[in-house]
Every structure is written in structure tokens, then in C-alpha cells.
Amino acid sequence: MENQRLFIFIALVFLGMIIYQEWEREYGENGVKTTAQVISQKSTVPSPSVIPADNVIATPSSPNDVPVASQSLKPESPTISGESNKLDSAGQIHVVTDYLDVYLDKIGGDIRRVALKKFPIEKDKPEDPFVLMTDKGAKLFVAQSGFAMSKGAGPSHKAVFSSAKDSYALEEGKDNLQVVLTWSDASGVKVTKTYTFHRASHLIDINNKVENGSTTSWEGSFYKQQQRTQFGQESQSMFMMRTYMGGVIYTPEELYEKISFSDMVDQDLDRKNIKGGWIGMMQHYFVGAWIPPADEINSFSSSVINYRYYLRMVGQLITIEPSESKEFKSQYYAGPKDQNVLGELSPGLELTADYGFLTIIAKPLFWLLNIFYGIFGNWGWAIIFLTVTIKLVFFKLSETSYRSMANMRKLQPRMKALKERHGDDRQKMNQSLMELYKKEKINPLGGCLPILVQIPVFISLYWVLMEAVELRQAPFMLWINDLSVQDPYYILPVFMGITMLIQQRLNPAPLDPVQAKVMMALPLVFTVFFLFFPAGLVLYWVVNNTLSIAQQYVITKRVEAAK
């Protein structure tokens, strides 16, 4: 960055965060592996006398993994048994739009598989879309909904629905596609679950219409839930801070909160009477989220069952009299963390593009990056001009830092003479240096404060470039075809190392020979470090270093020319 000290400061921050995240990930994984009994106990349904109102109960392989209605029931105690990462199926319904390739299952009308057609796994294979959700294998992730009944009959996510067709496709010239599933009971209750898919959208509208054709009142709570397994995100290098994977919720009271997998193991989430808000499961670049109507009141909860993590919301108890009907509406988003889109769907949903504790700095940086992209139509050039803008903002601070280093460089011959005079007597050496600094009116720490002020900006930009799905598979020019992955030929990291070496030549050399050797090795160390960073981030460092060299060179020459 500005100089070698900035590299060291930022490296320490990065390494500290990486070590912490690796420790947390390893601890979490070991925790899951060694707490099978705890998870099993958490899966057991308590006796009816201790079930409070609004409690949510789930078990592995029985109907009792259906939430309890918002009024206490008397469920049967289930038998805990193992369960493979595969859900039962009664036949699937294939739905294709211009953005989504979806499979719904007739059991529960679940959303079992979602492939994102506009986001291929590999850029050179556009026909192979990224699969965000699946009901098979180690990456199980599904969305479910149904009714937890207090009186009468209603379909949970275990019930079997029927459909007129097993395949649907959005037709040319039409903006919407509806898929209708039905369920009925011998008592006369009928439920119609309608999925509405939209052109150029990853949002799905779900409407459940309950028609009570029975002779008694119907009482139930509409619930929505997600379940998924935990797995490593292969695309992330061990040299980079890991992006978050896990649960996330938003409530008007607590706003945006992460509910990690380890949090779910430690304690069940239990939030009651939440108006609006949303729940989601997210990973790098993508998110799946249930979005209820803004005026709907739900209870939020979580549970862990045989290494599956459940996050759900359960609505209030609703009564439907005979011959009456009611509709239960909701939305489900399965797609990229597009902040412009998510911000319009529900308050706080755009925060799933997670910049951590530096969001207050990162969001303006992303906003400015978007502005430049709108001008140039290329994310690489947007990064370059964002770098120039940041450099201009910190121009005066950088100038102070470079002037201090130039003055220190100017004193190098005299400092070396003092070292030769005092030899190994460090006390006298330091005393003489302080007298020299005082006489020349130089603050040896003058270059540090401007550097420290800029560190939060650099870390914020790191997260912007790591989290922005807009940069995923975004080309720049020449050999850089994807700014979100490492440079395939390592040219940018080598350029970065060269610019760092040039900056080192402009800085005052350490008097200590050991320190001097360490500083000489830093360009090589950081070049290796940056080999694994996204090309977009390395591009920023290269441009910033180049601008810094020009500014530092001019200031150093001016100071050396002054009397």
C-alpha cells in the first residue's frame, strides 16, 4: 500500500482474521462431530406438559419435524432414528423460466432444487448453471411450507399434493408462470398451493388458499422453513478470509442478525411475535430467503436434527369457519446477493451482501464502484477509477506520510554515522537519534497515523470485492477473464511485488541489518500471498501502489532538493 509499514499492518490484520475464522470453523466442525448426543437430545419432543405456546418442535424421520401450531398440542413422542441426506419424493414437477430451473416435489410442494441459469458454475460452460438448492447429497438445501394444525385437517410439508402437469415452462411473450398444486381431505378441507414465477426474476410468489368445506371450524398456523447441511465452500482459498455460510434473520427490533450453524447447535432460536422481517440461509454470493407479508406476525425458531439445520417462521393461529376460505401469502427468493434487487424486496435483505463490521464504510465504496461501472461498463475499469478516487481522498494524508519518510531518508547518512559511533550501546544510540529528530524537527512516527487511518478503508474494499456477486465471472481485459478468482497467469501478483520493491527503494532503509533483510524479503512474501487473491483485489493493489510510487517519488525529490 502506501509503504512497507502499511503492508505489515494490513497483513497482520488479515492474518489475525484468517486465523480466527479458521479456528472458529475448525472448532465448529469439531463441535458438531462431538455433540451428536446434544443434537439428538435437542431433537427429542418434550412431554406435552412442558411445551409452551409458539414452541417449534422437529425430529429426524417422523411427522413431528412439523412445527407445532401457535397453540400447544399433544404430539406423539417420536422414535429418534438415523436419516441419510436424501428426502422422500412422490414425484417432482419441473419448472423452467429464463432465470430459474426449479424442481418442486409433490411431497409438501417443497422447493427441492434451484439452478440459477444466469450464473454458470464455470464461465466457459454457460450451459451448466450453479445449483443453489438440492434435496440430495452433502449439500442438501430445501425450502418447505405447510400448516401446523390445532383443529381440523391441513397439509404439512409431509403431505402429498397433486398437480395437473409434471413440467412447466415460461412461454415467450409472457411475464408470469403459475404452477398449481392441490391437496384435499375426506372431511372437505381443500388447500391450493400456487407458485408464481416471474420473467427476469429470482423471486417466487407462493399463495396457499384454504377452503374449509368441513362441518367444523379449522384452526392452524402457516409455517415456512428451510433446512440445509453444512459444507465447505471449495472456491475459497485458505489464504483469504472466509465468507459467511449459515442462517440469517431480520427483525424490526434487532435488525440484521447472523444465526450461525454453531449458534443453532448451542441454543435454539426462539423469537416470538415478529412483525414482518425475514429468514434466510446464505453462502458466498447467494442467498435463499423466506419473505412474509410486511404486516404478518410470526415466531422465528431454529433446530438441529441429525446434522441438518432448520430455520423457520410460524404464523399465528388462524380460525376458518365452515364454508369459508383464507389465503396465506409469502415469497421466496433464491438467487444472487444483488443489493439493488434485494433492497427493494424487504428491509435489510441487501445486508446479506455481508461486509461485516465495516459495512458503514463498505456500502459507500460499493455505491461508488457501481457508479463507475455505470460509466465504463467494465468492473475492472470501475476498480481502477475507484482506486484513483480513494487515492485523491487520502492525498493529503499520504503526502504527510511520504514527507515524513523522505525526511527520514534524508537523515540516513547521519543516522548511520551515529550507529557507527555508538556501536552496540543502544541506549546512547536511541538518545542521539531523539536529539537528531528534535534538532531537525522530524517526528519519526509522522508516517504512521495517516497509514492507520486508511486501513479500515482497505479492509472494507477487500470485503466489497469479495462479496459483490456482480464481480463473479466479470471480465476485465486481456488475460483477466474473471475478476473474482486469482490471476490464471499470476501476472498481476508479480506486478504487485515489483511495485512493492520499488516503494521499498524509496523508503528509508532500517539501520538494523536483520530488519533490512526482513524488509528485502517482504516483496517476495507478499507476492506469494497475493497469488491466491481475487484478480480484482490484486488489480486494486497494483493501481494503488503505482499511484503511490508516483506521489512518493515527487515528494522525496522535493525534500531531497530542499536545503
Buried (B, 14 or more C-beta within 10 A) or exposed (E): BBBBBBBBBBBEBBEEBBEEBEEEBEEBBEBBEEBEEBBBEBBBBEEEEEBEEBBBBBBBBBEBBBBBBBBBBEBEEBEBEEBEBEBEBEEBBBBBBBBBBBBBBBBBBBBBBBBBBBBBBEBEEEEEBBBBBBBBEEBBBBBBBBBBBBBBBBBBBBBBBEBEEEEBEBEEEEEEBEBBBBBBBEBBBBBBBBBBBBBEBBBBBBBBBBBBBBEEEBBBBBBBBBBBBBEEEEEBBEBBBBBBBBBBBBBEEEEBBBBBBBBBBEEBBEBBEBBBBBBBBBBBBBBBBBBBEEEBBBBBBBBBBBBBBBBBBBBBBBBBEBEEBBEBBBBBBBBBBBBEBBBEBBBBBBBBBBBBEBBEBBBEBBEBBBBBBEEEEBBBBBBBBBBBBBBEEBEEBBBBBBBBBBBBBBBEEEBEEBBEEBEEEEEEBEEBBEEBBEEEEBBBEBBBBBBEEBBBBBBBBBBBBBBBBBBBBBEBEEEBBBBBBBBEEBBBBBBBBBBBBBBBEBBBBBBEEEEEEBBEEBBEBBBEBBBBBBBBBBBBBBBBBBBBBEBBBEBBEEBEEEE
